[in-house]
Amino acid sequence: LSTSLNLGGAEMQVCLLAETLARRGWQVAVVSMVKPLHFVERLRRAGVAVHSLDMHPGRPSLRAILRLARIYRRFQPDVVHSHMFHANLLGRALKPLFPRIPLVSTAHDHDETCGRRSRYLPYRLTRAASDFMTNVSSASFAHYVERGLIHRDRGAAVVNGLDLSRFDPARSDRQAARRALGLTADTFCWCAIGRLVPKKDYPTLIRAVQWLATQ
């Protein structure tokens, strides 16, 4: 259960997790709260069913809750895994209707409140509905525990998984890209893709690369 299926890091993790579980023989379905924009065909090729609740951002919908309940009844999941703030709350809202289905919630950010402290309260009030909650780094997990958003004994830090084969391009493609950028064979080059915002913390990445160059 994901807030969205847009082109973002959290959604990529949802896709990778679903694909890997399907490849290992599990029957998997992915539900997006809003209309999915990416990953749909990729997931379906992997044998993963994709559903949309067709919600609109900022608009609570009883119809969407009933639609999700019907998906639960049809699919009969052994585990529900929710991702990101709104999906985590929605998954918890349905927990009283499906108390026997374990609910795992995952936060994909150091602070999903987006600076709005009003979001702390619903997370705190509903955290008991999650059987287990994770965050994507040790620092983020500690941050959530400190603020009462995750129960220390019912959660953990689980770092993002990576498909390393995607970062092993053909040598000819690599050489062509370096030539296009005017780079010599021994010039170190790295690429970081993400928003230029403080929480992406590019200064630490730059310092890490500088440190590696001295080792």
C-alpha positions, 0 to 999 in steps of 0.5 A: 500500500503506497501513497503514490506510484510516482517517479521517486525513491520510495516508489522505486523501493516499493517496485523493487520489493514487489518484483523481488517477492514475486520472483521468489514465488509470492503473490503480490499486489500493489495499491496506490492511493492516487492514480499511479504515474510510473511502474505500472507496466513494469510491475504487471510484467513481473506478475504483480497486480496494480490497483488505484484508489483514485484518491485526490491529494488533500481530500479524504475519501470514504469511497477509497477506504471501502475500495481498499477494504474490498481489495483486502477481502478479494486478495486475502493478504498474509501481510500488508506493508504500507509506505509513506505517511498517508498510506501508513495512516490509511493502513492503520485506519483499516486495521480494526476491520482486519485485525488478524492481518499483520501491518508493517509500516515504513517511513521513507524520510528523516521527517515525513511531517514536511515541517508540519508538527500537526502530522506528529499527532496522528502518527502517535495516536495510530502507531499501536495499529502497526505491528511493526514500523521501519525507517530507512536509516538508523538516524531516521529511526532514532529520530522517530523513536525520540518523537514517539512516532515509532515504538522502539520495541516494535520497529527497526531501521531497514536500509533501502535495497539496491539492484546493483545490476542497474549500475553495471552498464556496458563498457561501450556505453560508459566510454561513450558517455565519458566522451560526450562529457569530455572526460579522460579515461582516468578522470573520476566522475560521479552523478547524484540524482535528486532534488537540491534541498537540504535534506538530500545533504549533498555537502556530506556526499561531496566531503565523502568523495573528497575523503575517498580521494585521499585513501 
